[in-house]
Amino acid sequence: MTFSVDAIEDVARSMGIDADEVSLRKAYLELDEQDRCLLEDLHTRLGGADPALVEAFSSHLLSFEQTRELLPD
């Protein structure tokens, strides 16, 4: 699966960030082309994930102060 530029822009818009902020976050995370490919593969594999798995993972992330600050309510 390849994410189109439009799809990425839609996600960024829904998050309230612009192209400069997307670039900054990618630089902060040091994401490169290999990471993009790995994330696309992960997205494909988790596309049909059980909602309970997603909820459990979200709960886990919220149990840490550092990640809780980064996640929306």
Predicted model as a PDB file, atoms N, CA, C, CB and O in Angstrom, pLDDT in the B-factor column:
MODEL        1                                                                  
ATOM      1  N   MET A   1       0.847  -1.183   0.000  1.00 50.00           N  
ATOM      2  CA  MET A   1       0.000   0.000   0.000  1.00 50.00           C  
ATOM      3  C   MET A   1       0.883   1.234   0.000  1.00 50.00           C  
ATOM      4  CB  MET A   1      -0.959   0.005   1.218  1.00 50.00           C  
ATOM      5  O   MET A   1       1.828   1.324   0.784  1.00 50.00           O  
ATOM      6  N   THR A   2       0.591   2.155  -0.848  1.00 58.00           N  
ATOM      7  CA  THR A   2       1.317   3.415  -0.884  1.00 58.00           C  
ATOM      8  C   THR A   2       0.356   4.530  -0.495  1.00 58.00           C  
ATOM      9  CB  THR A   2       1.939   3.673  -2.291  1.00 58.00           C  
ATOM     10  O   THR A   2      -0.763   4.609  -1.001  1.00 58.00           O  
ATOM     11  N   PHE A   3       0.806   5.378   0.402  1.00 63.00           N  
ATOM     12  CA  PHE A   3      -0.019   6.498   0.823  1.00 63.00           C  
ATOM     13  C   PHE A   3       0.164   7.641  -0.159  1.00 63.00           C  
ATOM     14  CB  PHE A   3       0.334   6.944   2.264  1.00 63.00           C  
ATOM     15  O   PHE A   3       1.288   8.054  -0.442  1.00 63.00           O  
ATOM     16  N   SER A   4      -0.931   8.142  -0.670  1.00 70.00           N  
ATOM     17  CA  SER A   4      -0.854   9.252  -1.606  1.00 70.00           C  
ATOM     18  C   SER A   4      -0.536  10.543  -0.854  1.00 70.00           C  
ATOM     19  CB  SER A   4      -2.171   9.391  -2.396  1.00 70.00           C  
ATOM     20  O   SER A   4      -0.756  10.658   0.352  1.00 70.00           O  
ATOM     21  N   VAL A   5      -0.023  11.486  -1.592  1.00 72.00           N  
ATOM     22  CA  VAL A   5       0.260  12.802  -1.012  1.00 72.00           C  
ATOM     23  C   VAL A   5      -1.028  13.394  -0.462  1.00 72.00           C  
ATOM     24  CB  VAL A   5       0.894  13.754  -2.065  1.00 72.00           C  
ATOM     25  O   VAL A   5      -1.025  14.009   0.605  1.00 72.00           O  
ATOM     26  N   ASP A   6      -2.131  13.213  -1.185  1.00 78.00           N  
ATOM     27  CA  ASP A   6      -3.419  13.740  -0.713  1.00 78.00           C  
ATOM     28  C   ASP A   6      -3.831  13.117   0.616  1.00 78.00           C  
ATOM     29  CB  ASP A   6      -4.507  13.491  -1.758  1.00 78.00           C  
ATOM     30  O   ASP A   6      -4.333  13.811   1.500  1.00 78.00           O  
ATOM     31  N   ALA A   7      -3.617  11.801   0.758  1.00 77.00           N  
ATOM     32  CA  ALA A   7      -3.982  11.121   2.007  1.00 77.00           C  
ATOM     33  C   ALA A   7      -3.155  11.656   3.164  1.00 77.00           C  
ATOM     34  CB  ALA A   7      -3.790   9.598   1.877  1.00 77.00           C  
ATOM     35  O   ALA A   7      -3.673  11.893   4.255  1.00 77.00           O  
ATOM     36  N   ILE A   8      -1.879  11.843   2.918  1.00 77.00           N  
ATOM     37  CA  ILE A   8      -0.998  12.363   3.974  1.00 77.00           C  
ATOM     38  C   ILE A   8      -1.394  13.791   4.332  1.00 77.00           C  
ATOM     39  CB  ILE A   8       0.485  12.314   3.527  1.00 77.00           C  
ATOM     40  O   ILE A   8      -1.428  14.155   5.507  1.00 77.00           O  
ATOM     41  N   GLU A   9      -1.687  14.585   3.331  1.00 81.00           N  
ATOM     42  CA  GLU A   9      -2.115  15.967   3.593  1.00 81.00           C  
ATOM     43  C   GLU A   9      -3.432  15.996   4.359  1.00 81.00           C  
ATOM     44  CB  GLU A   9      -2.258  16.746   2.275  1.00 81.00           C  
ATOM     45  O   GLU A   9      -3.622  16.852   5.223  1.00 81.00           O  
ATOM     46  N   ASP A  10      -4.343  15.077   4.056  1.00 84.00           N  
ATOM     47  CA  ASP A  10      -5.615  15.004   4.787  1.00 84.00           C  
ATOM     48  C   ASP A  10      -5.382  14.697   6.259  1.00 84.00           C  
ATOM     49  CB  ASP A  10      -6.531  13.938   4.169  1.00 84.00           C  
ATOM     50  O   ASP A  10      -6.009  15.300   7.130  1.00 84.00           O  
ATOM     51  N   VAL A  11      -4.481  13.758   6.539  1.00 82.00           N  
ATOM     52  CA  VAL A  11      -4.174  13.410   7.927  1.00 82.00           C  
ATOM     53  C   VAL A  11      -3.538  14.614   8.629  1.00 82.00           C  
ATOM     54  CB  VAL A  11      -3.227  12.173   7.992  1.00 82.00           C  
ATOM     55  O   VAL A  11      -3.910  14.951   9.753  1.00 82.00           O  
ATOM     56  N   ALA A  12      -2.591  15.251   7.966  1.00 84.00           N  
ATOM     57  CA  ALA A  12      -1.931  16.414   8.564  1.00 84.00           C  
ATOM     58  C   ALA A  12      -2.949  17.517   8.854  1.00 84.00           C  
ATOM     59  CB  ALA A  12      -0.818  16.944   7.633  1.00 84.00           C  
ATOM     60  O   ALA A  12      -2.908  18.143   9.913  1.00 84.00           O  
ATOM     61  N   ARG A  13      -3.856  17.750   7.914  1.00 87.00           N  
ATOM     62  CA  ARG A  13      -4.887  18.775   8.114  1.00 87.00           C  
ATOM     63  C   ARG A  13      -5.778  18.420   9.304  1.00 87.00           C  
ATOM     64  CB  ARG A  13      -5.743  18.938   6.839  1.00 87.00           C  
ATOM     65  O   ARG A  13      -6.132  19.287  10.103  1.00 87.00           O  
ATOM     66  N   SER A  14      -6.139  17.137   9.415  1.00 88.00           N  
ATOM     67  CA  SER A  14      -7.004  16.727  10.525  1.00 88.00           C  
ATOM     68  C   SER A  14      -6.293  16.890  11.866  1.00 88.00           C  
ATOM     69  CB  SER A  14      -7.455  15.270  10.342  1.00 88.00           C  
ATOM     70  O   SER A  14      -6.937  17.062  12.901  1.00 88.00           O  
ATOM     71  N   MET A  15      -4.960  16.833  11.839  1.00 86.00           N  
ATOM     72  CA  MET A  15      -4.163  17.026  13.056  1.00 86.00           C  
ATOM     73  C   MET A  15      -3.874  18.499  13.310  1.00 86.00           C  
ATOM     74  CB  MET A  15      -2.851  16.251  12.958  1.00 86.00           C  
ATOM     75  O   MET A  15      -3.369  18.866  14.371  1.00 86.00           O  
ATOM     76  N   GLY A  16      -4.196  19.345  12.327  1.00 88.00           N  
ATOM     77  CA  GLY A  16      -3.951  20.774  12.477  1.00 88.00           C  
ATOM     78  C   GLY A  16      -2.500  21.161  12.293  1.00 88.00           C  
ATOM     79  O   GLY A  16      -2.030  22.130  12.889  1.00 88.00           O  
ATOM     80  N   ILE A  17      -1.774  20.392  11.453  1.00 87.00           N  
ATOM     81  CA  ILE A  17      -0.372  20.717  11.200  1.00 87.00           C  
ATOM     82  C   ILE A  17      -0.156  20.947   9.714  1.00 87.00           C  
ATOM     83  CB  ILE A  17       0.555  19.595  11.714  1.00 87.00           C  
ATOM     84  O   ILE A  17      -0.902  20.430   8.882  1.00 87.00           O  
ATOM     85  N   ASP A  18       0.870  21.726   9.384  1.00 86.00           N  
ATOM     86  CA  ASP A  18       1.164  22.029   7.989  1.00 86.00           C  
ATOM     87  C   ASP A  18       2.379  21.223   7.508  1.00 86.00           C  
ATOM     88  CB  ASP A  18       1.415  23.541   7.808  1.00 86.00           C  
ATOM     89  O   ASP A  18       2.952  20.440   8.265  1.00 86.00           O  
ATOM     90  N   ALA A  19       2.757  21.423   6.258  1.00 83.00           N  
ATOM     91  CA  ALA A  19       3.861  20.667   5.651  1.00 83.00           C  
ATOM     92  C   ALA A  19       5.172  20.879   6.399  1.00 83.00           C  
ATOM     93  CB  ALA A  19       4.034  21.069   4.188  1.00 83.00           C  
ATOM     94  O   ALA A  19       5.965  19.948   6.542  1.00 83.00           O  
ATOM     95  N   ASP A  20       5.402  22.094   6.873  1.00 88.00           N  
ATOM     96  CA  ASP A  20       6.628  22.364   7.632  1.00 88.00           C  
ATOM     97  C   ASP A  20       6.666  21.554   8.924  1.00 88.00           C  
ATOM     98  CB  ASP A  20       6.743  23.862   7.949  1.00 88.00           C  
ATOM     99  O   ASP A  20       7.710  21.025   9.306  1.00 88.00           O  
ATOM    100  N   GLU A  21       5.520  21.462   9.591  1.00 87.00           N  
ATOM    101  CA  GLU A  21       5.446  20.684  10.834  1.00 87.00           C  
ATOM    102  C   GLU A  21       5.624  19.194  10.545  1.00 87.00           C  
ATOM    103  CB  GLU A  21       4.099  20.931  11.551  1.00 87.00           C  
ATOM    104  O   GLU A  21       6.268  18.492  11.325  1.00 87.00           O  
ATOM    105  N   VAL A  22       5.068  18.702   9.443  1.00 82.00           N  
ATOM    106  CA  VAL A  22       5.258  17.305   9.052  1.00 82.00           C  
ATOM    107  C   VAL A  22       6.745  17.038   8.830  1.00 82.00           C  
ATOM    108  CB  VAL A  22       4.442  16.971   7.768  1.00 82.00           C  
ATOM    109  O   VAL A  22       7.274  16.035   9.308  1.00 82.00           O  
ATOM    110  N   SER A  23       7.411  17.925   8.115  1.00 83.00           N  
ATOM    111  CA  SER A  23       8.846  17.768   7.860  1.00 83.00           C  
ATOM    112  C   SER A  23       9.647  17.782   9.153  1.00 83.00           C  
ATOM    113  CB  SER A  23       9.345  18.871   6.930  1.00 83.00           C  
ATOM    114  O   SER A  23      10.576  16.993   9.324  1.00 83.00           O  
ATOM    115  N   LEU A  24       9.290  18.670  10.052  1.00 86.00           N  
ATOM    116  CA  LEU A  24       9.976  18.760  11.336  1.00 86.00           C  
ATOM    117  C   LEU A  24       9.809  17.465  12.131  1.00 86.00           C  
ATOM    118  CB  LEU A  24       9.444  19.954  12.144  1.00 86.00           C  
ATOM    119  O   LEU A  24      10.770  16.959  12.711  1.00 86.00           O  
ATOM    120  N   ARG A  25       8.599  16.937  12.154  1.00 82.00           N  
ATOM    121  CA  ARG A  25       8.354  15.697  12.895  1.00 82.00           C  
ATOM    122  C   ARG A  25       9.092  14.526  12.267  1.00 82.00           C  
ATOM    123  CB  ARG A  25       6.857  15.397  12.956  1.00 82.00           C  
ATOM    124  O   ARG A  25       9.618  13.670  12.978  1.00 82.00           O  
ATOM    125  N   LYS A  26       9.134  14.481  10.956  1.00 79.00           N  
ATOM    126  CA  LYS A  26       9.883  13.420  10.280  1.00 79.00           C  
ATOM    127  C   LYS A  26      11.367  13.535  10.607  1.00 79.00           C  
ATOM    128  CB  LYS A  26       9.663  13.483   8.753  1.00 79.00           C  
ATOM    129  O   LYS A  26      12.029  12.524  10.839  1.00 79.00           O  
ATOM    130  N   ALA A  27      11.891  14.750  10.626  1.00 83.00           N  
ATOM    131  CA  ALA A  27      13.300  14.952  10.963  1.00 83.00           C  
ATOM    132  C   ALA A  27      13.562  14.557  12.418  1.00 83.00           C  
ATOM    133  CB  ALA A  27      13.711  16.423  10.723  1.00 83.00           C  
ATOM    134  O   ALA A  27      14.570  13.920  12.720  1.00 83.00           O  
ATOM    135  N   TYR A  28      12.662  14.934  13.303  1.00 81.00           N  
ATOM    136  CA  TYR A  28      12.798  14.594  14.721  1.00 81.00           C  
ATOM    137  C   TYR A  28      12.860  13.079  14.900  1.00 81.00           C  
ATOM    138  CB  TYR A  28      11.626  15.184  15.537  1.00 81.00           C  
ATOM    139  O   TYR A  28      13.660  12.566  15.683  1.00 81.00           O  
ATOM    140  N   LEU A  29      12.011  12.381  14.170  1.00 82.00           N  
ATOM    141  CA  LEU A  29      11.962  10.917  14.278  1.00 82.00           C  
ATOM    142  C   LEU A  29      12.994  10.219  13.404  1.00 82.00           C  
ATOM    143  CB  LEU A  29      10.586  10.424  13.912  1.00 82.00           C  
ATOM    144  O   LEU A  29      13.145   8.998  13.462  1.00 82.00           O  
ATOM    145  N   GLU A  30      13.710  11.006  12.587  1.00 85.00           N  
ATOM    146  CA  GLU A  30      14.711  10.474  11.662  1.00 85.00           C  
ATOM    147  C   GLU A  30      14.118   9.408  10.747  1.00 85.00           C  
ATOM    148  CB  GLU A  30      15.891   9.894  12.438  1.00 85.00           C  
ATOM    149  O   GLU A  30      14.726   8.361  10.522  1.00 85.00           O  
ATOM    150  N   LEU A  31      12.917   9.686  10.218  1.00 81.00           N  
ATOM    151  CA  LEU A  31      12.258   8.756   9.308  1.00 81.00           C  
ATOM    152  C   LEU A  31      12.863   8.879   7.920  1.00 81.00           C  
ATOM    153  CB  LEU A  31      10.739   9.015   9.260  1.00 81.00           C  
ATOM    154  O   LEU A  31      13.060   9.981   7.408  1.00 81.00           O  
ATOM    155  N   ASP A  32      13.152   7.741   7.326  1.00 83.00           N  
ATOM    156  CA  ASP A  32      13.678   7.736   5.968  1.00 83.00           C  
ATOM    157  C   ASP A  32      12.826   6.815   5.091  1.00 83.00           C  
ATOM    158  CB  ASP A  32      15.165   7.288   5.956  1.00 83.00           C  
ATOM    159  O   ASP A  32      11.772   6.343   5.518  1.00 83.00           O  
ATOM    160  N   GLU A  33      13.280   6.568   3.886  1.00 84.00           N  
ATOM    161  CA  GLU A  33      12.517   5.757   2.936  1.00 84.00           C  
ATOM    162  C   GLU A  33      12.305   4.333   3.446  1.00 84.00           C  
ATOM    163  CB  GLU A  33      13.229   5.723   1.587  1.00 84.00           C  
ATOM    164  O   GLU A  33      11.226   3.770   3.266  1.00 84.00           O  
ATOM    165  N   GLN A  34      13.306   3.752   4.072  1.00 90.00           N  
ATOM    166  CA  GLN A  34      13.143   2.397   4.611  1.00 90.00           C  
ATOM    167  C   GLN A  34      12.071   2.383   5.701  1.00 90.00           C  
ATOM    168  CB  GLN A  34      14.488   1.868   5.173  1.00 90.00           C  
ATOM    169  O   GLN A  34      11.262   1.458   5.767  1.00 90.00           O  
ATOM    170  N   ASP A  35      12.064   3.400   6.548  1.00 87.00           N  
ATOM    171  CA  ASP A  35      11.042   3.497   7.586  1.00 87.00           C  
ATOM    172  C   ASP A  35       9.652   3.606   6.966  1.00 87.00           C  
ATOM    173  CB  ASP A  35      11.313   4.703   8.498  1.00 87.00           C  
ATOM    174  O   ASP A  35       8.699   2.987   7.438  1.00 87.00           O  
ATOM    175  N   ARG A  36       9.552   4.402   5.902  1.00 82.00           N  
ATOM    176  CA  ARG A  36       8.263   4.553   5.222  1.00 82.00           C  
ATOM    177  C   ARG A  36       7.766   3.201   4.739  1.00 82.00           C  
ATOM    178  CB  ARG A  36       8.378   5.536   4.038  1.00 82.00           C  
ATOM    179  O   ARG A  36       6.593   2.872   4.914  1.00 82.00           O  
ATOM    180  N   CYS A  37       8.640   2.420   4.137  1.00 88.00           N  
ATOM    181  CA  CYS A  37       8.259   1.095   3.630  1.00 88.00           C  
ATOM    182  C   CYS A  37       7.834   0.174   4.775  1.00 88.00           C  
ATOM    183  CB  CYS A  37       9.429   0.460   2.847  1.00 88.00           C  
ATOM    184  O   CYS A  37       6.843  -0.548   4.667  1.00 88.00           O  
ATOM    185  N   LEU A  38       8.586   0.208   5.859  1.00 91.00           N  
ATOM    186  CA  LEU A  38       8.244  -0.623   7.016  1.00 91.00           C  
ATOM    187  C   LEU A  38       6.902  -0.213   7.619  1.00 91.00           C  
ATOM    188  CB  LEU A  38       9.343  -0.532   8.078  1.00 91.00           C  
ATOM    189  O   LEU A  38       6.103  -1.065   8.008  1.00 91.00           O  
ATOM    190  N   LEU A  39       6.662   1.089   7.693  1.00 85.00           N  
ATOM    191  CA  LEU A  39       5.392   1.570   8.239  1.00 85.00           C  
ATOM    192  C   LEU A  39       4.224   1.208   7.330  1.00 85.00           C  
ATOM    193  CB  LEU A  39       5.441   3.084   8.444  1.00 85.00           C  
ATOM    194  O   LEU A  39       3.140   0.883   7.815  1.00 85.00           O  
ATOM    195  N   GLU A  40       4.431   1.261   6.026  1.00 85.00           N  
ATOM    196  CA  GLU A  40       3.376   0.852   5.100  1.00 85.00           C  
ATOM    197  C   GLU A  40       3.044  -0.623   5.288  1.00 85.00           C  
ATOM    198  CB  GLU A  40       3.796   1.123   3.645  1.00 85.00           C  
ATOM    199  O   GLU A  40       1.874  -1.006   5.282  1.00 85.00           O  
ATOM    200  N   ASP A  41       4.080  -1.453   5.454  1.00 89.00           N  
ATOM    201  CA  ASP A  41       3.858  -2.877   5.682  1.00 89.00           C  
ATOM    202  C   ASP A  41       3.102  -3.106   6.987  1.00 89.00           C  
ATOM    203  CB  ASP A  41       5.194  -3.631   5.705  1.00 89.00           C  
ATOM    204  O   ASP A  41       2.173  -3.913   7.038  1.00 89.00           O  
ATOM    205  N   LEU A  42       3.498  -2.399   8.034  1.00 86.00           N  
ATOM    206  CA  LEU A  42       2.819  -2.519   9.318  1.00 86.00           C  
ATOM    207  C   LEU A  42       1.360  -2.085   9.202  1.00 86.00           C  
ATOM    208  CB  LEU A  42       3.539  -1.685  10.385  1.00 86.00           C  
ATOM    209  O   LEU A  42       0.468  -2.729   9.755  1.00 86.00           O  
ATOM    210  N   HIS A  43       1.127  -1.008   8.493  1.00 83.00           N  
ATOM    211  CA  HIS A  43      -0.238  -0.514   8.294  1.00 83.00           C  
ATOM    212  C   HIS A  43      -1.091  -1.573   7.606  1.00 83.00           C  
ATOM    213  CB  HIS A  43      -0.231   0.787   7.465  1.00 83.00           C  
ATOM    214  O   HIS A  43      -2.238  -1.801   7.991  1.00 83.00           O  
ATOM    215  N   THR A  44      -0.532  -2.215   6.593  1.00 85.00           N  
ATOM    216  CA  THR A  44      -1.258  -3.269   5.875  1.00 85.00           C  
ATOM    217  C   THR A  44      -1.579  -4.431   6.811  1.00 85.00           C  
ATOM    218  CB  THR A  44      -0.434  -3.770   4.666  1.00 85.00           C  
ATOM    219  O   THR A  44      -2.694  -4.954   6.810  1.00 85.00           O  
ATOM    220  N   ARG A  45      -0.597  -4.823   7.601  1.00 84.00           N  
ATOM    221  CA  ARG A  45      -0.793  -5.964   8.517  1.00 84.00           C  
ATOM    222  C   ARG A  45      -1.808  -5.664   9.615  1.00 84.00           C  
ATOM    223  CB  ARG A  45       0.533  -6.358   9.151  1.00 84.00           C  
ATOM    224  O   ARG A  45      -2.561  -6.545  10.028  1.00 84.00           O  
ATOM    225  N   LEU A  46      -1.823  -4.428  10.081  1.00 80.00           N  
ATOM    226  CA  LEU A  46      -2.719  -4.070  11.179  1.00 80.00           C  
ATOM    227  C   LEU A  46      -4.054  -3.501  10.702  1.00 80.00           C  
ATOM    228  CB  LEU A  46      -2.044  -3.071  12.078  1.00 80.00           C  
ATOM    229  O   LEU A  46      -4.917  -3.176  11.517  1.00 80.00           O  
ATOM    230  N   GLY A  47      -4.222  -3.383   9.404  1.00 79.00           N  
ATOM    231  CA  GLY A  47      -5.437  -2.794   8.854  1.00 79.00           C  
ATOM    232  C   GLY A  47      -6.711  -3.424   9.369  1.00 79.00           C  
ATOM    233  O   GLY A  47      -7.707  -2.730   9.576  1.00 79.00           O  
ATOM    234  N   GLY A  48      -6.696  -4.720   9.577  1.00 77.00           N  
ATOM    235  CA  GLY A  48      -7.883  -5.408  10.073  1.00 77.00           C  
ATOM    236  C   GLY A  48      -7.774  -5.790  11.530  1.00 77.00           C  
ATOM    237  O   GLY A  48      -8.436  -6.724  11.981  1.00 77.00           O  
ATOM    238  N   ALA A  49      -6.942  -5.076  12.274  1.00 76.00           N  
ATOM    239  CA  ALA A  49      -6.709  -5.425  13.682  1.00 76.00           C  
ATOM    240  C   ALA A  49      -7.991  -5.325  14.499  1.00 76.00           C  
ATOM    241  CB  ALA A  49      -5.636  -4.515  14.286  1.00 76.00           C  
ATOM    242  O   ALA A  49      -8.852  -4.479  14.257  1.00 76.00           O  
ATOM    243  N   ASP A  50      -8.080  -6.203  15.457  1.00 82.00           N  
ATOM    244  CA  ASP A  50      -9.199  -6.210  16.386  1.00 82.00           C  
ATOM    245  C   ASP A  50      -9.205  -4.883  17.147  1.00 82.00           C  
ATOM    246  CB  ASP A  50      -9.109  -7.423  17.368  1.00 82.00           C  
ATOM    247  O   ASP A  50      -8.165  -4.475  17.663  1.00 82.00           O  
ATOM    248  N   PRO A  51     -10.344  -4.204  17.227  1.00 83.00           N  
ATOM    249  CA  PRO A  51     -10.397  -2.930  17.971  1.00 83.00           C  
ATOM    250  C   PRO A  51      -9.913  -3.061  19.413  1.00 83.00           C  
ATOM    251  CB  PRO A  51     -11.816  -2.389  17.968  1.00 83.00           C  
ATOM    252  O   PRO A  51      -9.395  -2.099  19.981  1.00 83.00           O  
ATOM    253  N   ALA A  52     -10.077  -4.242  20.010  1.00 87.00           N  
ATOM    254  CA  ALA A  52      -9.608  -4.436  21.390  1.00 87.00           C  
ATOM    255  C   ALA A  52      -8.089  -4.334  21.460  1.00 87.00           C  
ATOM    256  CB  ALA A  52     -10.072  -5.803  21.936  1.00 87.00           C  
ATOM    257  O   ALA A  52      -7.549  -3.843  22.451  1.00 87.00           O  
ATOM    258  N   LEU A  53      -7.392  -4.792  20.417  1.00 83.00           N  
ATOM    259  CA  LEU A  53      -5.935  -4.676  20.372  1.00 83.00           C  
ATOM    260  C   LEU A  53      -5.527  -3.212  20.322  1.00 83.00           C  
ATOM    261  CB  LEU A  53      -5.362  -5.434  19.157  1.00 83.00           C  
ATOM    262  O   LEU A  53      -4.615  -2.781  21.029  1.00 83.00           O  
ATOM    263  N   VAL A  54      -6.211  -2.462  19.482  1.00 80.00           N  
ATOM    264  CA  VAL A  54      -5.914  -1.030  19.352  1.00 80.00           C  
ATOM    265  C   VAL A  54      -6.173  -0.328  20.684  1.00 80.00           C  
ATOM    266  CB  VAL A  54      -6.771  -0.385  18.221  1.00 80.00           C  
ATOM    267  O   VAL A  54      -5.376   0.507  21.111  1.00 80.00           O  
ATOM    268  N   GLU A  55      -7.272  -0.661  21.334  1.00 86.00           N  
ATOM    269  CA  GLU A  55      -7.604  -0.049  22.624  1.00 86.00           C  
ATOM    270  C   GLU A  55      -6.576  -0.416  23.693  1.00 86.00           C  
ATOM    271  CB  GLU A  55      -9.006  -0.482  23.075  1.00 86.00           C  
ATOM    272  O   GLU A  55      -6.180   0.431  24.494  1.00 86.00           O  
ATOM    273  N   ALA A  56      -6.149  -1.665  23.704  1.00 91.00           N  
ATOM    274  CA  ALA A  56      -5.155  -2.107  24.690  1.00 91.00           C  
ATOM    275  C   ALA A  56      -3.832  -1.380  24.474  1.00 91.00           C  
ATOM    276  CB  ALA A  56      -4.943  -3.638  24.606  1.00 91.00           C  
ATOM    277  O   ALA A  56      -3.184  -0.967  25.435  1.00 91.00           O  
ATOM    278  N   PHE A  57      -3.431  -1.222  23.212  1.00 87.00           N  
ATOM    279  CA  PHE A  57      -2.183  -0.517  22.922  1.00 87.00           C  
ATOM    280  C   PHE A  57      -2.293   0.955  23.323  1.00 87.00           C  
ATOM    281  CB  PHE A  57      -1.827  -0.640  21.425  1.00 87.00           C  
ATOM    282  O   PHE A  57      -1.362   1.516  23.902  1.00 87.00           O  
ATOM    283  N   SER A  58      -3.423   1.571  23.016  1.00 87.00           N  
ATOM    284  CA  SER A  58      -3.633   2.973  23.404  1.00 87.00           C  
ATOM    285  C   SER A  58      -3.572   3.128  24.920  1.00 87.00           C  
ATOM    286  CB  SER A  58      -4.988   3.486  22.873  1.00 87.00           C  
ATOM    287  O   SER A  58      -2.963   4.068  25.432  1.00 87.00           O  
ATOM    288  N   SER A  59      -4.201   2.212  25.624  1.00 90.00           N  
ATOM    289  CA  SER A  59      -4.174   2.258  27.093  1.00 90.00           C  
ATOM    290  C   SER A  59      -2.755   2.121  27.614  1.00 90.00           C  
ATOM    291  CB  SER A  59      -5.056   1.151  27.687  1.00 90.00           C  
ATOM    292  O   SER A  59      -2.359   2.801  28.562  1.00 90.00           O  
ATOM    293  N   HIS A  60      -1.995   1.238  26.986  1.00 92.00           N  
ATOM    294  CA  HIS A  60      -0.596   1.059  27.387  1.00 92.00           C  
ATOM    295  C   HIS A  60       0.182   2.364  27.212  1.00 92.00           C  
ATOM    296  CB  HIS A  60       0.065  -0.072  26.564  1.00 92.00           C  
ATOM    297  O   HIS A  60       0.912   2.784  28.110  1.00 92.00           O  
ATOM    298  N   LEU A  61       0.021   3.000  26.050  1.00 89.00           N  
ATOM    299  CA  LEU A  61       0.726   4.256  25.801  1.00 89.00           C  
ATOM    300  C   LEU A  61       0.319   5.336  26.799  1.00 89.00           C  
ATOM    301  CB  LEU A  61       0.461   4.738  24.379  1.00 89.00           C  
ATOM    302  O   LEU A  61       1.143   6.148  27.219  1.00 89.00           O  
ATOM    303  N   LEU A  62      -0.946   5.338  27.169  1.00 90.00           N  
ATOM    304  CA  LEU A  62      -1.435   6.344  28.113  1.00 90.00           C  
ATOM    305  C   LEU A  62      -0.930   6.111  29.532  1.00 90.00           C  
ATOM    306  CB  LEU A  62      -2.947   6.360  28.111  1.00 90.00           C  
ATOM    307  O   LEU A  62      -1.044   6.998  30.379  1.00 90.00           O  
ATOM    308  N   SER A  63      -0.377   4.940  29.804  1.00 92.00           N  
ATOM    309  CA  SER A  63       0.122   4.662  31.146  1.00 92.00           C  
ATOM    310  C   SER A  63       1.476   5.322  31.414  1.00 92.00           C  
ATOM    311  CB  SER A  63       0.232   3.167  31.352  1.00 92.00           C  
ATOM    312  O   SER A  63       1.969   5.292  32.542  1.00 92.00           O  
ATOM    313  N   PHE A  64       2.071   5.910  30.391  1.00 89.00           N  
ATOM    314  CA  PHE A  64       3.361   6.589  30.529  1.00 89.00           C  
ATOM    315  C   PHE A  64       3.172   8.093  30.364  1.00 89.00           C  
ATOM    316  CB  PHE A  64       4.383   6.052  29.492  1.00 89.00           C  
ATOM    317  O   PHE A  64       2.565   8.545  29.393  1.00 89.00           O  
ATOM    318  N   GLU A  65       3.684   8.853  31.297  1.00 87.00           N  
ATOM    319  CA  GLU A  65       3.513  10.308  31.256  1.00 87.00           C  
ATOM    320  C   GLU A  65       4.021  10.914  29.941  1.00 87.00           C  
ATOM    321  CB  GLU A  65       4.242  10.949  32.434  1.00 87.00           C  
ATOM    322  O   GLU A  65       3.373  11.782  29.356  1.00 87.00           O  
ATOM    323  N   GLN A  66       5.190  10.442  29.488  1.00 84.00           N  
ATOM    324  CA  GLN A  66       5.798  11.009  28.286  1.00 84.00           C  
ATOM    325  C   GLN A  66       4.921  10.812  27.050  1.00 84.00           C  
ATOM    326  CB  GLN A  66       7.164  10.385  28.052  1.00 84.00           C  
ATOM    327  O   GLN A  66       4.762  11.735  26.251  1.00 84.00           O  
ATOM    328  N   THR A  67       4.359   9.632  26.890  1.00 84.00           N  
ATOM    329  CA  THR A  67       3.521   9.390  25.714  1.00 84.00           C  
ATOM    330  C   THR A  67       2.124   9.954  25.917  1.00 84.00           C  
ATOM    331  CB  THR A  67       3.442   7.892  25.409  1.00 84.00           C  
ATOM    332  O   THR A  67       1.487  10.373  24.951  1.00 84.00           O  
ATOM    333  N   ARG A  68       1.637   9.975  27.144  1.00 83.00           N  
ATOM    334  CA  ARG A  68       0.311  10.532  27.409  1.00 83.00           C  
ATOM    335  C   ARG A  68       0.242  12.001  26.978  1.00 83.00           C  
ATOM    336  CB  ARG A  68      -0.038  10.397  28.904  1.00 83.00           C  
ATOM    337  O   ARG A  68      -0.793  12.463  26.497  1.00 83.00           O  
ATOM    338  N   GLU A  69       1.347  12.728  27.153  1.00 82.00           N  
ATOM    339  CA  GLU A  69       1.386  14.137  26.755  1.00 82.00           C  
ATOM    340  C   GLU A  69       1.292  14.310  25.242  1.00 82.00           C  
ATOM    341  CB  GLU A  69       2.662  14.786  27.265  1.00 82.00           C  
ATOM    342  O   GLU A  69       0.878  15.368  24.767  1.00 82.00           O  
ATOM    343  N   LEU A  70       1.670  13.286  24.482  1.00 80.00           N  
ATOM    344  CA  LEU A  70       1.687  13.384  23.027  1.00 80.00           C  
ATOM    345  C   LEU A  70       0.383  12.950  22.364  1.00 80.00           C  
ATOM    346  CB  LEU A  70       2.807  12.563  22.488  1.00 80.00           C  
ATOM    347  O   LEU A  70       0.154  13.241  21.190  1.00 80.00           O  
ATOM    348  N   LEU A  71      -0.464  12.259  23.108  1.00 80.00           N  
ATOM    349  CA  LEU A  71      -1.689  11.712  22.536  1.00 80.00           C  
ATOM    350  C   LEU A  71      -2.874  12.614  22.780  1.00 80.00           C  
ATOM    351  CB  LEU A  71      -1.967  10.344  23.100  1.00 80.00           C  
ATOM    352  O   LEU A  71      -3.000  13.198  23.856  1.00 80.00           O  
ATOM    353  N   PRO A  72      -3.746  12.737  21.794  1.00 73.00           N  
ATOM    354  CA  PRO A  72      -4.935  13.559  21.996  1.00 73.00           C  
ATOM    355  C   PRO A  72      -5.897  12.880  22.962  1.00 73.00           C  
ATOM    356  CB  PRO A  72      -5.634  13.837  20.657  1.00 73.00           C  
ATOM    357  O   PRO A  72      -5.818  11.671  23.181  1.00 73.00           O  
ATOM    358  N   ASP A  73      -6.793  13.653  23.530  1.00 67.00           N  
ATOM    359  CA  ASP A  73      -7.803  13.098  24.453  1.00 67.00           C  
ATOM    360  C   ASP A  73      -8.721  12.142  23.755  1.00 67.00           C  
ATOM    361  CB  ASP A  73      -8.621  14.204  25.088  1.00 67.00           C  
ATOM    362  O   ASP A  73      -9.625  11.586  24.380  1.00 67.00           O  
TER     363      ASP A  73                                                      
ENDMDL                                                                          
END                                                                             
